[in-house]
């Protein structure tokens, strides 16, 4: 009888702990994921526009959009994290006399450089046909 009670107590303890252990980081819902993907695509286009037209403000706005979407994860291209700090440096170099650009870049720098790869991250992926998009990848 003692064995049966001990077995029941042990199984109850194991079964009650199973739901707690099963709670992992879940992916965001489809709407939030689609909105973040659209924001990242727009941010990437703004950074590319800023580089092409020597527009520091567009580059800073693109970095700000990426930082707001990433929320503790990285944004990667080809398996390596994007260096948002380098993009900010590039923007400041385009407008060395503009104090507002420098101030905004300094304000974003901590958030841009503090991204660490978590269980999920945004991957910039391109196929053979040149179509590129962001994928939310979890491992």
C-alpha positions as CSV (number, residue, x, y, z in Angstrom):
1,X,0.0,0.0,0.0
2,X,2.9,2.4,0.8
3,X,4.3,1.7,-2.6
4,X,1.1,2.5,-4.3
5,X,0.7,5.8,-2.4
6,X,4.3,6.7,-3.1
7,X,3.9,6.0,-6.8
8,X,0.7,8.1,-6.9
9,X,2.3,11.0,-5.1
10,X,5.3,10.8,-7.5
11,X,3.2,10.6,-10.6
12,X,1.1,13.6,-9.4
13,X,4.2,15.6,-8.8
14,X,5.6,14.7,-12.2
15,X,2.3,15.5,-14.0
16,X,1.9,18.8,-12.3
17,X,5.4,19.9,-13.3
18,X,5.1,18.9,-16.9
19,X,3.0,21.9,-18.0
20,X,5.5,24.2,-16.4
21,X,8.4,22.6,-18.2
22,X,6.5,22.7,-21.5
23,X,6.2,26.5,-21.4
24,X,8.9,27.6,-23.8
25,X,9.2,30.9,-25.7
26,X,6.4,30.9,-28.1
27,X,6.4,32.7,-31.4
28,X,4.4,35.9,-31.8
29,X,1.0,35.7,-33.4
30,X,0.8,35.9,-37.2
31,X,-0.3,39.5,-37.3
32,X,2.5,40.8,-35.1
33,X,5.0,38.7,-37.1
34,X,3.7,40.1,-40.4
35,X,3.8,43.6,-39.1
36,X,7.4,43.2,-37.8
37,X,8.5,41.7,-41.1
38,X,7.0,44.6,-43.0
39,X,8.7,47.1,-40.7
40,X,12.1,45.4,-41.1
41,X,11.7,45.4,-44.9
42,X,10.8,49.1,-44.9
43,X,13.7,49.8,-42.5
44,X,16.2,47.9,-44.8
45,X,14.9,49.9,-47.8
46,X,15.4,53.2,-45.9
47,X,18.9,52.3,-45.0
48,X,19.7,51.4,-48.6
49,X,18.0,54.6,-49.7
50,X,20.1,56.6,-47.3
51,X,23.3,55.0,-48.6
52,X,22.4,55.6,-52.2
53,X,21.3,59.2,-51.7
54,X,23.8,60.2,-49.0
55,X,20.8,60.8,-46.6
56,X,21.9,60.3,-43.0
57,X,18.4,60.9,-41.6
58,X,17.0,58.0,-43.6
59,X,19.7,55.7,-42.3
60,X,19.0,56.7,-38.7
61,X,15.3,56.2,-39.2
62,X,15.9,52.7,-40.6
63,X,18.1,51.8,-37.6
64,X,15.4,53.1,-35.2
65,X,12.8,51.0,-36.9
66,X,15.0,47.9,-36.7
67,X,15.7,48.5,-33.0
68,X,12.0,48.9,-32.2
69,X,11.1,45.6,-33.9
70,X,14.0,43.5,-32.7
71,X,13.1,43.7,-29.0
72,X,16.0,41.7,-27.5
73,X,16.8,39.6,-30.5
74,X,19.2,40.1,-33.3
75,X,18.7,40.9,-36.9
76,X,20.9,38.7,-39.0
77,X,22.0,38.4,-42.6
78,X,23.9,35.3,-43.7
79,X,24.1,34.0,-40.2
80,X,26.0,37.0,-38.8
81,X,24.2,39.8,-36.8
82,X,23.8,43.1,-38.6
83,X,26.0,45.7,-37.1
84,X,23.6,48.5,-36.5
85,X,26.3,50.5,-34.7
86,X,28.3,50.6,-38.0
87,X,25.3,51.9,-39.8
88,X,25.0,54.7,-37.3
89,X,28.7,55.5,-37.7
90,X,28.1,55.6,-41.5
91,X,25.2,58.0,-41.0
92,X,27.2,60.3,-38.8
93,X,30.0,60.3,-41.3
94,X,27.6,61.4,-44.0
95,X,26.6,64.5,-41.9
96,X,29.6,65.3,-39.7
97,X,28.4,68.9,-39.0
98,X,24.8,68.0,-38.1
99,X,24.5,67.9,-34.3
100,X,21.0,66.5,-34.5
101,X,22.2,63.5,-36.4
102,X,25.0,62.9,-33.9
103,X,22.6,63.2,-31.0
104,X,20.1,60.8,-32.4
105,X,22.8,58.3,-33.4
106,X,24.2,58.5,-29.8
107,X,20.7,58.0,-28.4
108,X,20.2,54.9,-30.5
109,X,23.7,53.4,-30.1
110,X,23.1,51.6,-26.8
111,X,20.0,49.9,-28.1
112,X,21.5,49.1,-31.5
113,X,24.7,47.5,-30.0
114,X,23.0,45.7,-27.1
115,X,21.2,43.1,-29.2
116,X,22.0,39.5,-28.2
117,X,20.9,36.4,-30.0
118,X,18.1,34.8,-28.2
119,X,16.0,31.7,-28.9
120,X,14.4,33.6,-31.9
121,X,15.9,36.1,-34.2
122,X,15.2,37.9,-37.5
123,X,17.1,36.5,-40.5
124,X,17.4,38.4,-43.8
125,X,17.3,35.8,-46.5
126,X,17.6,36.0,-50.3
127,X,16.7,33.3,-52.8
128,X,18.4,32.5,-56.1
129,X,16.1,34.8,-58.0
130,X,17.1,37.9,-55.9
131,X,13.9,38.0,-53.8
132,X,14.9,39.0,-50.3
133,X,12.8,39.0,-47.1
134,X,13.0,38.7,-43.4
135,X,12.2,35.4,-41.7
136,X,11.5,34.9,-38.0
137,X,13.7,31.9,-37.0
138,X,13.5,30.1,-33.7
139,X,15.7,27.2,-32.6
